[in-house]
């Protein structure tokens, strides 16, 4: 999973202006980086221009996905990612980036800015780096991966018990920790399950 660009735009009527951008183009050759950066900026601007206010959209271009979020106030963001980057995480990131941007840069500056340099917001490269690994940046992704790991461990544990040839019936029969009544309950439940499974 990889993020290549994170851009913040301001959409007002039919005009769209780039307010801030950060790029991670280390995977491209030195001579390609300028062209790739231009193309990503161009694509981001077109996506914001053609998106409704408010809206969220994702567009696939070859191996890349562009996720675009346009808020009701016209503040917009686009992230360019590879095809493996999870869409939910991308939109969570865009929401947080725009909220942080709106908090630190007042709305009158959005319309008045003529150039990226006029906007005092230096956090974009840091945010782009932070969200490169969704597991560290997004709590839900982290929890989901931990659940998957737990399922694998549980499956492995059950599999290892079955591989040893031990059957639950044999364990219950040999157990000294279960009363005769509990053993009888277990046997009756097994009979009922067998009976019902044939129906």
GROMACS elastic network, one bead per residue, 0.5 to 0.9 nm:
[ bonds ]
;  ai    aj funct       b0    kb
    1    81     6  0.75944   500
    1    82     6  0.62230   500
    1    83     6  0.76523   500
    1    84     6  0.52845   500
    1    86     6  0.82824   500
    1   132     6  0.73284   500
    1   133     6  0.75118   500
    1   134     6  0.84329   500
    2    80     6  0.87885   500
    2    81     6  0.56795   500
    2    82     6  0.55568   500
    2    83     6  0.85953   500
    2    84     6  0.77769   500
    2    85     6  0.65914   500
    2   132     6  0.59171   500
    2   133     6  0.79582   500
    3     6     6  0.78444   500
    3    23     6  0.83660   500
    3    24     6  0.70335   500
    3    79     6  0.72395   500
    3    80     6  0.60228   500
    3    82     6  0.66115   500
    3    85     6  0.77873   500
    3   128     6  0.71977   500
    3   129     6  0.83907   500
    3   131     6  0.78166   500
    3   132     6  0.58581   500
    4    22     6  0.84336   500
    4    23     6  0.56246   500
    4    25     6  0.60525   500
    4    26     6  0.88262   500
    4    27     6  0.89772   500
    4    40     6  0.87254   500
    4    79     6  0.75148   500
    4    80     6  0.54684   500
    4    81     6  0.57101   500
    4    82     6  0.78923   500
    4   128     6  0.83186   500
    5    21     6  0.72469   500
    5    22     6  0.57599   500
    5    24     6  0.61992   500
    5    25     6  0.80989   500
    5    37     6  0.81078   500
    5    40     6  0.72166   500
    5    41     6  0.84371   500
    5    78     6  0.78413   500
    5    79     6  0.54948   500
    5    80     6  0.50705   500
    5    81     6  0.73271   500
    5   128     6  0.75235   500
    6    20     6  0.84649   500
    6    21     6  0.57105   500
    6    22     6  0.53269   500
    6    23     6  0.64658   500
    6    24     6  0.88681   500
    6    77     6  0.72128   500
    6    78     6  0.58713   500
    6    80     6  0.66631   500
    6    94     6  0.86184   500
    6   124     6  0.73226   500
    6   125     6  0.81563   500
    6   127     6  0.86933   500
    6   128     6  0.64795   500
    7    18     6  0.73190   500
    7    19     6  0.77300   500
    7    20     6  0.58475   500
    7    22     6  0.64068   500
    7    23     6  0.84686   500
    7    41     6  0.76217   500
    7    44     6  0.73462   500
    7    76     6  0.82939   500
    7    77     6  0.54645   500
    7    78     6  0.52467   500
    7    79     6  0.64321   500
    7    80     6  0.87955   500
    7   124     6  0.82306   500
    8    17     6  0.87505   500
    8    18     6  0.61890   500
    8    19     6  0.55531   500
    8    20     6  0.52205   500
    8    21     6  0.62050   500
    8    75     6  0.73652   500
    8    76     6  0.56814   500
    8    78     6  0.66284   500
    8    97     6  0.85881   500
    8    98     6  0.76304   500
    8   101     6  0.85497   500
    8   124     6  0.88931   500
    9    16     6  0.65787   500
    9    17     6  0.54945   500
    9    19     6  0.51929   500
    9    20     6  0.71188   500
    9    21     6  0.87390   500
    9    44     6  0.86002   500
    9    45     6  0.75635   500
    9    48     6  0.76779   500
    9    70     6  0.87822   500
    9    74     6  0.81746   500
    9    75     6  0.60494   500
    9    77     6  0.58856   500
    9    78     6  0.80749   500
    9   110     6  0.85454   500
   10    15     6  0.82098   500
   10    16     6  0.56230   500
   10    17     6  0.53890   500
   10    18     6  0.65639   500
   10    19     6  0.67347   500
   10    48     6  0.86594   500
   10    70     6  0.87810   500
   10    73     6  0.87087   500
   10    74     6  0.55561   500
   10    76     6  0.58434   500
   10    77     6  0.85190   500
   10   110     6  0.63167   500
   10   111     6  0.73069   500
   11    14     6  0.72046   500
   11    15     6  0.58782   500
   11    17     6  0.66916   500
   11    48     6  0.72352   500
   11    49     6  0.72746   500
   11    53     6  0.86280   500
   11    70     6  0.80838   500
   11    73     6  0.82982   500
   11    75     6  0.62923   500
   11    76     6  0.69948   500
   11   111     6  0.88018   500
   12    15     6  0.54751   500
   12    16     6  0.64387   500
   12    17     6  0.86087   500
   12    73     6  0.85931   500
   12    74     6  0.60567   500
   12    75     6  0.87379   500
   12   111     6  0.78288   500
   13    16     6  0.82017   500
   13    74     6  0.87306   500
   14    49     6  0.70683   500
   15    49     6  0.73063   500
   16    45     6  0.66869   500
   16    46     6  0.86315   500
   16    48     6  0.71860   500
   16    49     6  0.62761   500
   17    45     6  0.75925   500
   17   110     6  0.86778   500
   17   111     6  0.85297   500
   17   113     6  0.86210   500
   17   114     6  0.81578   500
   17   115     6  0.85906   500
   18    21     6  0.75271   500
   18    41     6  0.83127   500
   18    45     6  0.74629   500
   18   114     6  0.89837   500
   18   115     6  0.77702   500
   18   116     6  0.68077   500
   19   110     6  0.71348   500
   19   113     6  0.74524   500
   19   114     6  0.85393   500
   19   115     6  0.70648   500
   19   116     6  0.50922   500
   19   117     6  0.84414   500
   19   118     6  0.84703   500
   19   119     6  0.66913   500
   20   115     6  0.88621   500
   20   116     6  0.54844   500
   20   117     6  0.82158   500
   20   119     6  0.72968   500
   20   121     6  0.75911   500
   20   122     6  0.87121   500
   20   124     6  0.75375   500
   21    41     6  0.82944   500
   21   116     6  0.80878   500
   21   124     6  0.68493   500
   21   125     6  0.79346   500
   22   124     6  0.58646   500
   22   125     6  0.50953   500
   22   126     6  0.87695   500
   22   127     6  0.89609   500
   22   128     6  0.70106   500
   23    37     6  0.73279   500
   23   125     6  0.72081   500
   23   128     6  0.77509   500
   24    27     6  0.79976   500
   24   125     6  0.84164   500
   24   128     6  0.78973   500
   24   129     6  0.81833   500
   25    28     6  0.56221   500
   25    29     6  0.83516   500
   25    30     6  0.87637   500
   25    33     6  0.62709   500
   25    36     6  0.80798   500
   25    37     6  0.78524   500
   26    29     6  0.74269   500
   26    30     6  0.81043   500
   26    33     6  0.82015   500
   28    31     6  0.81491   500
   28    32     6  0.62187   500
   28    33     6  0.60675   500
   28    36     6  0.82428   500
   29    32     6  0.53199   500
   29    33     6  0.64155   500
   30    33     6  0.55507   500
   30    34     6  0.81021   500
   31    34     6  0.70140   500
   31    35     6  0.81548   500
   32    35     6  0.55628   500
   32    36     6  0.60652   500
   32    37     6  0.85840   500
   33    36     6  0.50681   500
   33    37     6  0.59660   500
   33    38     6  0.85362   500
   34    37     6  0.52183   500
   34    38     6  0.62463   500
   34    39     6  0.86632   500
   35    38     6  0.51061   500
   35    39     6  0.61146   500
   35    40     6  0.86119   500
   36    39     6  0.50965   500
   36    40     6  0.61522   500
   36    41     6  0.86296   500
   37    40     6  0.51779   500
   37    41     6  0.62190   500
   37    42     6  0.85769   500
   38    41     6  0.51743   500
   38    42     6  0.60895   500
   38    43     6  0.85673   500
   39    42     6  0.50189   500
   39    43     6  0.60373   500
   39    44     6  0.85011   500
   40    43     6  0.50785   500
   40    44     6  0.60414   500
   40    45     6  0.85848   500
   40    80     6  0.73991   500
   41    44     6  0.51246   500
   41    45     6  0.62094   500
   41    46     6  0.87085   500
   42    45     6  0.52564   500
   42    46     6  0.63166   500
   42    47     6  0.87132   500
   43    46     6  0.51997   500
   43    47     6  0.61840   500
   43    48     6  0.87339   500
   43    66     6  0.84368   500
   44    47     6  0.51712   500
   44    48     6  0.63329   500
   44    49     6  0.86548   500
   44    66     6  0.76888   500
   44    67     6  0.89445   500
   44    68     6  0.77626   500
   44    77     6  0.82044   500
   44    78     6  0.58308   500
   44    79     6  0.79539   500
   44    80     6  0.82840   500
   45    48     6  0.52512   500
   45    49     6  0.61279   500
   45    50     6  0.86889   500
   45    78     6  0.84928   500
   46    50     6  0.61465   500
   46    51     6  0.85282   500
   47    50     6  0.53208   500
   47    51     6  0.60852   500
   47    57     6  0.86503   500
   47    59     6  0.85087   500
   47    66     6  0.85018   500
   47    67     6  0.89161   500
   47    68     6  0.68637   500
   47    78     6  0.80808   500
   48    51     6  0.51812   500
   48    52     6  0.81041   500
   48    68     6  0.69060   500
   48    69     6  0.78954   500
   48    70     6  0.68642   500
   48    76     6  0.69978   500
   48    77     6  0.79598   500
   48    78     6  0.78533   500
   49    52     6  0.81607   500
   51    54     6  0.79417   500
   51    55     6  0.65879   500
   51    56     6  0.79207   500
   51    57     6  0.77864   500
   51    68     6  0.82020   500
   51    69     6  0.84920   500
   51    70     6  0.71703   500
   52    55     6  0.55714   500
   52    56     6  0.85061   500
   52    70     6  0.73260   500
   53    70     6  0.58657   500
   53    71     6  0.62307   500
   53    72     6  0.54300   500
   53    73     6  0.79375   500
   53    74     6  0.67532   500
   54    69     6  0.76777   500
   54    70     6  0.51386   500
   54    73     6  0.79947   500
   54    74     6  0.76601   500
   55    68     6  0.80284   500
   55    69     6  0.59470   500
   55    70     6  0.52985   500
   55    71     6  0.67621   500
   55    72     6  0.81793   500
   56    67     6  0.75032   500
   56    68     6  0.56309   500
   56    70     6  0.63966   500
   56    71     6  0.85633   500
   56    91     6  0.80475   500
   57    66     6  0.82129   500
   57    67     6  0.58632   500
   57    68     6  0.52437   500
   57    69     6  0.66478   500
   57    70     6  0.88843   500
   58    65     6  0.66206   500
   58    66     6  0.55352   500
   58    68     6  0.61779   500
   58    69     6  0.89127   500
   58    87     6  0.80450   500
   59    64     6  0.84084   500
   59    65     6  0.56637   500
   59    66     6  0.51741   500
   59    67     6  0.65569   500
   59    68     6  0.82749   500
   60    63     6  0.72883   500
   60    64     6  0.58415   500
   60    66     6  0.63782   500
   60    67     6  0.88519   500
   60    83     6  0.79426   500
   61    64     6  0.52424   500
   61    65     6  0.61870   500
   61    66     6  0.77260   500
   62    65     6  0.81164   500
   62    83     6  0.87947   500
   63    81     6  0.88305   500
   63    82     6  0.61249   500
   63    83     6  0.56880   500
   64    80     6  0.67948   500
   64    81     6  0.57009   500
   64    83     6  0.53191   500
   64    84     6  0.88287   500
   65    79     6  0.81816   500
   65    80     6  0.58397   500
   65    81     6  0.52744   500
   65    82     6  0.57976   500
   65    83     6  0.56477   500
   65    84     6  0.87513   500
   65    85     6  0.82243   500
   65    87     6  0.89176   500
   66    78     6  0.66509   500
   66    79     6  0.56881   500
   66    81     6  0.63350   500
   66    82     6  0.85770   500
   67    77     6  0.82439   500
   67    78     6  0.55619   500
   67    79     6  0.53599   500
   67    80     6  0.65827   500
   67    81     6  0.79669   500
   67    87     6  0.76136   500
   67    90     6  0.69129   500
   67    91     6  0.71753   500
   67    94     6  0.84865   500
   68    76     6  0.73899   500
   68    77     6  0.58683   500
   68    79     6  0.67254   500
   68    80     6  0.89456   500
   68    91     6  0.80165   500
   68    94     6  0.80417   500
   69    75     6  0.85590   500
   69    76     6  0.55518   500
   69    77     6  0.54305   500
   69    78     6  0.64948   500
   69    91     6  0.73317   500
   69    94     6  0.67819   500
   69    95     6  0.76967   500
   70    73     6  0.81926   500
   70    74     6  0.61947   500
   70    75     6  0.61409   500
   70    77     6  0.66239   500
   70    78     6  0.87251   500
   71    74     6  0.53626   500
   71    75     6  0.55040   500
   71    76     6  0.59348   500
   71    77     6  0.87621   500
   71    95     6  0.89817   500
   71    98     6  0.85662   500
   72    75     6  0.74897   500
   73    76     6  0.86521   500
   73   107     6  0.89064   500
   75    98     6  0.71534   500
   75   102     6  0.80347   500
   75   107     6  0.88098   500
   75   110     6  0.81413   500
   76    94     6  0.85397   500
   76    98     6  0.71443   500
   77    94     6  0.61822   500
   77    95     6  0.84383   500
   77    97     6  0.80229   500
   77    98     6  0.69383   500
   78    94     6  0.73597   500
   79    90     6  0.73627   500
   79    91     6  0.88985   500
   79    94     6  0.75278   500
   81    84     6  0.79154   500
   81    85     6  0.62160   500
   81    90     6  0.84712   500
   82    85     6  0.58600   500
   83    86     6  0.81442   500
   84    87     6  0.87841   500
   85    88     6  0.89233   500
   85    89     6  0.77084   500
   85    90     6  0.72994   500
   85   134     6  0.82997   500
   86    89     6  0.54313   500
   86    90     6  0.63476   500
   86    91     6  0.89618   500
   86   134     6  0.83266   500
   87    90     6  0.50077   500
   87    91     6  0.63327   500
   87    92     6  0.86003   500
   88    91     6  0.53513   500
   88    92     6  0.61835   500
   88    93     6  0.86485   500
   89    93     6  0.61297   500
   89    94     6  0.86544   500
   89   131     6  0.87665   500
   89   134     6  0.68370   500
   89   137     6  0.89487   500
   89   138     6  0.69213   500
   89   140     6  0.87136   500
   89   141     6  0.78076   500
   90    93     6  0.51385   500
   90    94     6  0.62643   500
   90    95     6  0.87140   500
   90   131     6  0.85814   500
   90   134     6  0.87550   500
   91    95     6  0.60904   500
   91    96     6  0.85632   500
   92    95     6  0.52341   500
   92    96     6  0.63095   500
   92    97     6  0.86444   500
   92   138     6  0.81913   500
   93    96     6  0.51899   500
   93    97     6  0.60392   500
   93    98     6  0.85806   500
   93   127     6  0.86362   500
   93   131     6  0.72603   500
   93   137     6  0.86625   500
   93   138     6  0.84180   500
   94    97     6  0.50705   500
   94    98     6  0.60836   500
   94    99     6  0.84923   500
   95    98     6  0.53268   500
   95    99     6  0.61434   500
   95   100     6  0.86285   500
   96    99     6  0.50978   500
   96   100     6  0.61069   500
   96   101     6  0.84908   500
   97   100     6  0.51950   500
   97   101     6  0.60274   500
   97   102     6  0.85628   500
   97   124     6  0.79392   500
   97   127     6  0.76186   500
   98   102     6  0.59800   500
   98   103     6  0.84410   500
   99   102     6  0.52274   500
   99   103     6  0.61986   500
   99   104     6  0.87968   500
  100   103     6  0.51077   500
  100   104     6  0.63110   500
  100   105     6  0.85229   500
  101   104     6  0.52804   500
  101   105     6  0.57676   500
  101   106     6  0.85209   500
  101   121     6  0.72911   500
  101   123     6  0.86763   500
  101   124     6  0.89316   500
  102   105     6  0.53454   500
  102   106     6  0.62521   500
  102   107     6  0.70036   500
  103   106     6  0.68944   500
  104   120     6  0.84566   500
  104   121     6  0.73258   500
  105   108     6  0.85355   500
  105   109     6  0.68769   500
  105   110     6  0.77699   500
  105   119     6  0.74249   500
  105   120     6  0.72268   500
  105   121     6  0.71532   500
  106   109     6  0.58055   500
  106   110     6  0.72862   500
  107   110     6  0.52599   500
  107   111     6  0.72784   500
  108   111     6  0.58763   500
  108   112     6  0.63926   500
  108   113     6  0.87446   500
  109   113     6  0.57254   500
  109   118     6  0.84764   500
  109   119     6  0.73830   500
  110   113     6  0.57390   500
  110   114     6  0.89850   500
  110   119     6  0.80782   500
  111   114     6  0.81962   500
  113   116     6  0.73393   500
  113   117     6  0.85697   500
  113   118     6  0.59327   500
  113   119     6  0.69056   500
  114   117     6  0.85451   500
  114   118     6  0.71574   500
  115   118     6  0.56456   500
  115   119     6  0.76127   500
  116   119     6  0.57044   500
  116   120     6  0.86218   500
  117   120     6  0.72839   500
  119   122     6  0.87159   500
  121   124     6  0.71988   500
  122   125     6  0.71975   500
  122   126     6  0.80048   500
  123   126     6  0.52741   500
  123   127     6  0.61316   500
  123   128     6  0.86709   500
  124   127     6  0.50661   500
  124   128     6  0.61066   500
  124   129     6  0.86242   500
  125   128     6  0.50587   500
  125   129     6  0.62483   500
  125   130     6  0.86318   500
  126   129     6  0.51613   500
  126   130     6  0.61417   500
  126   131     6  0.87604   500
  127   131     6  0.61624   500
  127   132     6  0.86285   500
  128   131     6  0.54507   500
  128   132     6  0.64010   500
  129   132     6  0.53311   500
  129   133     6  0.80765   500
  130   133     6  0.67314   500
  130   134     6  0.82262   500
  130   136     6  0.77680   500
  130   137     6  0.63566   500
  131   134     6  0.55551   500
  131   135     6  0.85665   500
  131   136     6  0.76448   500
  131   137     6  0.55659   500
  131   138     6  0.80279   500
  132   135     6  0.89623   500
  132   136     6  0.87266   500
  132   137     6  0.81953   500
  133   136     6  0.57281   500
  133   137     6  0.65265   500
  133   138     6  0.85586   500
  134   137     6  0.50592   500
  134   138     6  0.54212   500
  134   139     6  0.84686   500
  134   141     6  0.66326   500
  134   142     6  0.78864   500
  135   138     6  0.56575   500
  135   139     6  0.70027   500
  135   140     6  0.81636   500
  135   141     6  0.54038   500
  135   143     6  0.86061   500
  135   145     6  0.80221   500
  136   139     6  0.72889   500
  136   141     6  0.83367   500
  136   142     6  0.69838   500
  137   141     6  0.84535   500
  137   142     6  0.84674   500
  138   141     6  0.55519   500
  138   142     6  0.65349   500
  138   143     6  0.89764   500
  139   142     6  0.50549   500
  139   143     6  0.62384   500
  139   144     6  0.86167   500
  140   143     6  0.51161   500
  140   144     6  0.60886   500
  140   145     6  0.86247   500
  141   144     6  0.50538   500
  141   145     6  0.61855   500
  141   146     6  0.86071   500
  142   145     6  0.52707   500
  142   146     6  0.62679   500
  142   147     6  0.87438   500
  143   146     6  0.50461   500
  143   147     6  0.61929   500
  143   148     6  0.86658   500
  144   147     6  0.51343   500
  144   148     6  0.63116   500
  144   149     6  0.87419   500
  145   148     6  0.50228   500
  145   149     6  0.62187   500
  145   150     6  0.86276   500
  146   149     6  0.50285   500
  146   150     6  0.61512   500
  146   151     6  0.86316   500
  147   150     6  0.50182   500
  147   151     6  0.61864   500
  147   152     6  0.86813   500
  148   151     6  0.51078   500
  148   152     6  0.63308   500
  148   153     6  0.87495   500
  149   152     6  0.51193   500
  149   153     6  0.62619   500
  149   154     6  0.86261   500
  150   153     6  0.50483   500
  150   154     6  0.60289   500
  150   155     6  0.84417   500
  151   154     6  0.50707   500
  151   155     6  0.59841   500
  151   156     6  0.84477   500
  152   155     6  0.50928   500
  152   156     6  0.60599   500
  152   157     6  0.85772   500
  153   156     6  0.50246   500
  153   157     6  0.61255   500
  153   158     6  0.87130   500
  154   157     6  0.50527   500
  154   158     6  0.62601   500
  154   159     6  0.84515   500
  155   158     6  0.52667   500
  155   159     6  0.59835   500
  155   160     6  0.85488   500
  156   160     6  0.60532   500
  156   161     6  0.86900   500
  157   160     6  0.51814   500
  157   161     6  0.64143   500
  157   162     6  0.87698   500
  158   161     6  0.52109   500
  158   162     6  0.62972   500
  158   163     6  0.86313   500
  159   162     6  0.51306   500
  159   163     6  0.60653   500
  159   164     6  0.87606   500
  160   164     6  0.63933   500
  161   164     6  0.53983   500
  161   165     6  0.70668   500
  161   166     6  0.63971   500
  161   167     6  0.83147   500
  162   165     6  0.54071   500
  162   166     6  0.60522   500
  162   167     6  0.72015   500
  163   166     6  0.76192   500
  164   167     6  0.89010   500
  166   169     6  0.85708   500
  166   170     6  0.70485   500
  166   171     6  0.73665   500
  167   170     6  0.53356   500
  167   171     6  0.64407   500
  167   172     6  0.87941   500
  168   171     6  0.50348   500
  168   172     6  0.61482   500
  168   173     6  0.85805   500
  169   172     6  0.52517   500
  169   173     6  0.62231   500
  169   174     6  0.87345   500
  169   186     6  0.87274   500
  169   187     6  0.84207   500
  170   173     6  0.51093   500
  170   174     6  0.61918   500
  170   175     6  0.85020   500
  171   174     6  0.52376   500
  171   175     6  0.59436   500
  172   175     6  0.51708   500
  172   176     6  0.85411   500
  172   178     6  0.75058   500
  172   183     6  0.67037   500
  172   186     6  0.81804   500
  173   176     6  0.84164   500
  173   178     6  0.88453   500
  173   183     6  0.71609   500
  175   178     6  0.59619   500
  175   179     6  0.87771   500
  175   183     6  0.89664   500
  176   179     6  0.74554   500
  178   181     6  0.79884   500
  178   182     6  0.59540   500
  178   183     6  0.65101   500
  179   182     6  0.52429   500
  179   183     6  0.63801   500
  179   184     6  0.86765   500
  180   183     6  0.50940   500
  180   184     6  0.61511   500
  180   185     6  0.86144   500
  181   184     6  0.50657   500
  181   185     6  0.61635   500
  181   186     6  0.86837   500
  182   186     6  0.61872   500
  182   187     6  0.86765   500
  183   186     6  0.51145   500
  183   187     6  0.62969   500
  183   188     6  0.86987   500
  184   187     6  0.51234   500
  184   188     6  0.61716   500
  184   189     6  0.85829   500
  185   188     6  0.51829   500
  185   189     6  0.61334   500
  185   190     6  0.86500   500
  186   189     6  0.51349   500
  186   190     6  0.62194   500
  186   191     6  0.87257   500
  187   190     6  0.51418   500
  187   191     6  0.62948   500
  187   192     6  0.87280   500
  188   191     6  0.51171   500
  188   192     6  0.62509   500
  188   193     6  0.86592   500
  189   192     6  0.50923   500
  189   193     6  0.61480   500
  189   194     6  0.86428   500
  190   193     6  0.50773   500
  190   194     6  0.61642   500
  190   195     6  0.85451   500
  191   194     6  0.51677   500
  191   195     6  0.61159   500
  191   196     6  0.86049   500
  192   195     6  0.50620   500
  192   196     6  0.60941   500
  192   197     6  0.84985   500
  193   196     6  0.51657   500
  193   197     6  0.59849   500
  193   198     6  0.88408   500
  194   197     6  0.52012   500
  194   198     6  0.66924   500
  195   198     6  0.57543   500
  195   199     6  0.71351   500
  196   199     6  0.53847   500
